[in-house]
Amino acid sequence: MLSIIICTYNRDKYIYNVLKSIAENDFPASQYEIVLIDNNCTDNTKSECNLFTQNYTQVIFRYFVETNQGLSYARNRGIKEAKGDILIYVDDDALINKEYLSTYANFFNEYSNIDAAGGPIIPQYETQEPSWMSHYTKRLLTGYKYLGNVVKKFPNNDFPGGGNAAYKKSVFDKIGLFNVDLGRKGDSLMGAEEKDIFDKMLSLNMQFYYLPNAILYHIIPEKKLSKEYFNKLTYSIGQSERLRTLKISKLKYYKRIFSEIIKWGVSIILCLGYTILLSPQKGVKLLSFRWNVTKGLLSQ
């Protein structure tokens, strides 16, 4: 059985449609459940979910409130409440394609030795993509992920996006739960909880694969394209990396600082390249991203 876990905080504008896209998949309703974790929502999330259950009575839908604020708390509550042996995390501000559930189910049925998987994440802008958006900032801001149209093992240093990832439930028995010191809490933009999980999986030689037919469309409102949001998010990435690596060891943190120096060099080269291609705004935004991450990484 599949357990689709949706962790949500004040996304009543989007929650009904993501539930609807799950219910309208080409997969038997008897073979999956939706586990929704309400992380102290103060909007109309509950009423939107009630409307969904009225309209899609065939779907097994289970609703829980997690009072500990934070995405990692909500993710962990989902693991606890899920009845399936495959756990699929779906973002609360997204839509999925009709083959999504069957793609994951068929893959894990065929490859019982694989521990996790993820698919493409395609941004859907409520306005339009800004001119300063590059491949690198797109992945940062929208979660964009596309590795082609072939099933394959995720390449080195890459892993499924947190909003479109499936795990065997047994994985968490082996590596533990999501680190509650990481991840978003309310309106905070801290992250790195997924990276922490996949690093632990790699340390145990667990495998995770890319499935091109499990597509998630991530809705991007105008707010997420603002300068204020960009600066807050990129600074939070650095803070999250500082917290994550220091929790492992000081050596891990120093290695992360060294990799940041290398990334600065690459970013400067890319900026020059964009300038030559007459897209200097993309290069400038990339350097702004690097500057904010570095500040967060070195913050006390």
C-alpha positions as CSV (number, residue, x, y, z in Angstrom):
1,M,0.0,0.0,0.0
2,L,1.1,3.6,-0.7
3,S,0.8,6.3,1.9
4,I,0.9,9.8,0.3
5,I,1.9,12.2,3.0
6,I,1.1,15.9,2.7
7,C,2.5,18.3,5.3
8,T,0.8,21.6,5.2
9,Y,0.9,25.0,6.9
10,N,-1.6,27.7,5.7
11,R,-1.9,26.7,2.1
12,D,-5.7,26.6,1.8
13,K,-5.4,28.2,-1.6
14,Y,-3.7,25.1,-3.0
15,I,-4.6,22.2,-0.8
16,Y,-7.8,21.1,-2.5
17,N,-6.3,20.9,-5.9
18,V,-3.3,18.8,-4.9
19,L,-5.7,16.4,-3.2
20,K,-7.9,16.4,-6.3
21,S,-4.9,15.6,-8.6
22,I,-4.0,12.6,-6.4
23,A,-7.6,11.3,-6.4
24,E,-7.8,11.6,-10.2
25,N,-4.7,9.4,-10.7
26,D,-4.9,6.2,-12.7
27,F,-4.4,4.1,-9.6
28,P,-7.0,2.1,-7.6
29,A,-8.2,4.1,-4.5
30,S,-8.1,1.0,-2.4
31,Q,-4.4,0.7,-2.8
32,Y,-3.3,4.0,-1.3
33,E,-4.2,6.4,1.5
34,I,-3.7,10.2,1.9
35,V,-2.2,11.2,5.2
36,L,-2.5,14.9,5.7
37,I,-0.6,16.6,8.5
38,D,-1.9,20.0,9.5
39,N,1.0,21.8,11.2
40,N,-1.1,24.3,13.1
41,C,-2.9,25.9,10.2
42,T,-4.9,29.0,11.0
43,D,-6.6,29.4,7.6
44,N,-9.3,27.3,5.9
45,T,-7.3,24.2,5.3
46,K,-9.6,22.0,7.4
47,S,-12.7,23.1,5.5
48,E,-11.0,22.6,2.1
49,C,-10.1,19.1,3.2
50,N,-13.7,18.4,4.3
51,L,-14.9,19.5,0.9
52,F,-12.4,17.1,-0.7
53,T,-13.7,14.1,1.4
54,Q,-17.3,15.0,0.4
55,N,-16.4,15.0,-3.3
56,Y,-14.0,12.0,-3.3
57,T,-15.6,9.5,-1.0
58,Q,-13.7,6.6,-2.5
59,V,-10.3,7.9,-1.2
60,I,-8.9,6.8,2.1
61,F,-8.2,10.2,3.7
62,R,-6.7,10.6,7.2
63,Y,-6.3,14.0,8.8
64,F,-4.0,14.8,11.8
65,V,-2.9,18.0,13.6
66,E,0.8,18.1,14.6
67,T,1.1,20.8,17.3
68,N,4.9,20.9,17.3
69,Q,5.7,23.6,14.8
70,G,8.0,22.6,12.0
71,L,8.1,20.7,8.8
72,S,10.3,18.0,10.2
73,Y,7.9,17.4,13.0
74,A,5.1,17.1,10.5
75,R,7.1,14.7,8.3
76,N,7.9,12.5,11.3
77,R,4.2,12.5,12.3
78,G,3.4,11.3,8.8
79,I,5.8,8.4,9.1
80,K,4.2,7.5,12.4
81,E,0.6,7.6,11.1
82,A,1.2,6.0,7.7
83,K,-0.1,2.5,7.2
84,G,1.6,1.9,3.9
85,D,5.0,0.4,3.3
86,I,5.9,3.0,0.7
87,L,5.8,6.6,1.9
88,I,5.4,9.4,-0.8
89,Y,5.9,13.0,0.2
90,V,4.0,15.5,-2.0
91,D,4.2,19.2,-1.5
92,D,1.0,21.0,-0.5
93,D,1.3,23.7,-3.2
94,A,1.7,21.4,-6.2
95,L,-0.1,19.1,-8.7
96,I,0.8,15.6,-9.9
97,N,0.4,13.8,-13.2
98,K,-2.1,11.0,-13.7
99,E,0.6,8.3,-13.8
100,Y,2.3,9.5,-10.6
101,L,1.1,6.8,-8.2
102,S,1.3,3.9,-10.6
103,T,4.8,4.9,-11.5
104,Y,6.0,4.7,-7.9
105,A,4.0,1.5,-7.2
106,N,5.3,-0.3,-10.3
107,F,8.9,0.7,-9.6
108,F,9.0,-0.5,-6.0
109,N,7.2,-3.7,-6.9
110,E,9.8,-4.4,-9.6
111,Y,12.9,-3.3,-7.7
112,S,12.5,-4.4,-4.1
113,N,16.1,-3.7,-3.4
114,I,15.8,0.1,-4.0
115,D,15.2,2.2,-0.9
116,A,13.9,5.5,-2.3
117,A,13.0,7.3,-5.5
118,G,12.0,10.8,-6.8
119,G,10.8,12.3,-10.0
120,P,10.8,15.6,-11.9
121,I,9.7,18.9,-10.3
122,I,8.5,21.4,-12.9
123,P,7.6,24.9,-11.8
124,Q,4.3,26.4,-12.7
125,Y,4.4,30.2,-12.4
126,E,1.3,32.1,-11.4
127,T,2.8,35.1,-13.2
128,Q,5.8,34.5,-15.4
129,E,9.5,33.5,-15.1
130,P,11.6,36.6,-14.4
131,S,14.4,37.5,-16.8
132,W,17.1,37.0,-14.1
133,M,16.1,33.3,-13.6
134,S,18.9,30.9,-14.6
135,H,19.1,27.1,-14.4
136,Y,20.8,27.5,-11.0
137,T,18.5,30.0,-9.4
138,K,15.5,28.1,-10.8
139,R,16.4,25.0,-8.9
140,L,17.0,27.0,-5.7
141,L,13.7,28.9,-5.8
142,T,11.3,26.5,-7.4
143,G,12.8,23.1,-6.6
144,Y,13.2,22.5,-10.3
145,K,14.5,19.0,-11.1
146,Y,14.7,17.3,-14.5
147,L,17.2,14.6,-15.2
148,G,15.9,13.4,-18.6
149,N,13.3,10.8,-19.6
150,V,15.1,7.6,-18.5
151,V,14.9,5.8,-15.2
152,K,18.3,5.9,-13.6
153,K,20.2,6.1,-10.3
154,F,20.6,9.7,-9.0
155,P,24.0,11.0,-9.9
156,N,26.6,11.8,-7.2
157,N,25.7,14.7,-4.9
158,D,22.1,14.7,-6.2
159,F,18.9,13.3,-4.6
160,P,15.1,13.5,-4.8
161,G,13.5,16.8,-4.1
162,G,11.7,16.9,-0.8
163,G,8.4,17.7,-2.3
164,N,8.5,14.7,-4.7
165,A,10.2,11.8,-2.9
166,A,9.2,8.2,-2.0
167,Y,10.8,6.0,0.6
168,K,10.4,2.5,1.9
169,K,9.0,2.9,5.4
170,S,11.8,0.6,6.6
171,V,14.4,3.3,5.7
172,F,13.4,5.3,8.7
173,D,13.8,2.3,11.0
174,K,17.4,2.1,9.9
175,I,18.5,5.8,9.7
176,G,16.0,7.5,12.1
177,L,13.6,10.3,11.5
178,F,13.9,13.8,10.1
179,N,16.0,16.1,12.2
180,V,13.6,18.5,13.9
181,D,16.3,21.2,14.3
182,L,16.3,21.4,10.5
183,G,13.5,22.3,8.0
184,R,10.9,25.1,7.9
185,K,9.0,26.2,11.0
186,G,6.0,28.4,10.3
187,D,7.2,31.2,8.1
188,S,10.9,30.4,8.5
189,L,12.7,29.2,5.4
190,M,15.3,26.9,7.0
191,G,15.8,23.6,5.2
192,A,18.4,20.8,4.7
193,E,16.3,18.1,6.4
194,E,16.0,16.1,3.2
195,K,19.7,16.4,2.5
196,D,20.4,15.2,6.0
197,I,18.2,12.1,5.3
198,F,19.8,11.2,2.0
199,D,23.4,11.7,3.4
200,K,22.5,9.1,6.1
201,M,21.1,6.8,3.5
202,L,24.3,7.1,1.4
203,S,26.4,6.3,4.5
204,L,24.5,2.9,4.6
205,N,24.9,2.4,0.8
206,M,21.2,2.8,0.2
207,Q,20.1,3.4,-3.3
208,F,17.6,6.0,-4.8
209,Y,16.5,6.3,-8.3
210,Y,15.0,9.0,-10.6
211,L,11.6,8.2,-12.2
212,P,10.8,10.5,-15.1
213,N,7.1,9.6,-15.1
214,A,6.4,10.7,-11.5
215,I,6.0,14.4,-12.3
216,L,5.2,17.1,-9.7
217,Y,4.2,20.5,-10.9
218,H,5.2,23.1,-8.2
219,I,3.1,26.2,-8.2
220,I,5.2,29.4,-7.8
221,P,3.4,32.5,-6.7
222,E,4.7,36.0,-7.4
223,K,5.7,36.4,-3.7
224,K,8.4,33.7,-4.2
225,L,10.0,35.8,-7.0
226,S,10.5,38.9,-4.9
227,K,13.9,40.2,-3.9
228,E,12.9,39.9,-0.2
229,Y,12.0,36.2,-0.5
230,F,15.1,35.5,-2.5
231,N,17.4,37.0,0.1
232,K,15.7,35.4,3.0
233,L,15.7,31.9,1.3
234,T,19.3,32.0,0.3
235,Y,20.5,33.2,3.7
236,S,18.5,30.4,5.3
237,I,20.1,27.9,3.0
238,G,23.5,28.9,4.5
239,Q,22.2,28.8,8.0
240,S,20.7,25.4,7.5
241,E,24.0,24.0,6.1
242,R,25.9,25.4,9.1
243,L,23.5,23.8,11.5
244,R,23.4,20.5,9.6
245,T,27.2,20.1,9.2
246,L,28.1,21.2,12.7
247,K,25.7,18.7,14.1
248,I,27.8,16.0,12.4
249,S,31.2,17.4,13.2
250,K,33.4,20.5,13.0
251,L,35.4,18.8,10.2
252,K,32.2,18.4,8.2
253,Y,31.5,22.1,8.6
254,Y,35.0,23.1,7.6
255,K,34.7,20.9,4.5
256,R,31.4,22.7,3.7
257,I,33.2,26.0,3.9
258,F,35.9,24.8,1.6
259,S,33.3,23.6,-0.9
260,E,31.7,27.1,-0.7
261,I,35.0,28.6,-1.7
262,I,35.0,26.4,-4.8
263,K,31.4,27.3,-5.5
264,W,32.4,31.0,-5.5
265,G,34.9,30.3,-8.2
266,V,32.4,28.5,-10.3
267,S,29.8,31.2,-9.7
268,I,32.2,34.0,-10.9
269,I,32.9,32.0,-14.0
270,L,29.2,31.5,-14.7
271,C,28.6,35.2,-14.1
272,L,31.2,36.1,-16.7
273,G,29.6,33.6,-19.1
274,Y,26.1,35.1,-18.7
275,T,27.6,38.5,-19.2
276,I,29.2,37.5,-22.5
277,L,25.8,36.0,-23.5
278,L,24.2,39.3,-22.8
279,S,22.3,38.1,-19.8
280,P,24.2,39.9,-17.0
281,Q,21.2,39.9,-14.7
282,K,21.3,36.2,-14.4
283,G,25.0,36.3,-13.4
284,V,24.4,39.1,-10.8
285,K,21.5,37.1,-9.3
286,L,23.8,34.1,-9.0
287,L,26.4,36.0,-7.2
288,S,23.8,37.4,-4.9
289,F,22.7,33.9,-4.1
290,R,26.2,32.9,-3.3
291,W,26.8,35.9,-1.1
292,N,23.7,35.2,1.0
293,V,24.5,31.5,1.4
294,T,28.0,32.4,2.5
295,K,26.7,34.9,5.1
296,G,24.3,32.3,6.5
297,L,27.0,29.6,6.5
298,L,29.3,31.9,8.5
299,S,26.7,33.4,10.8
300,Q,26.8,32.7,14.5
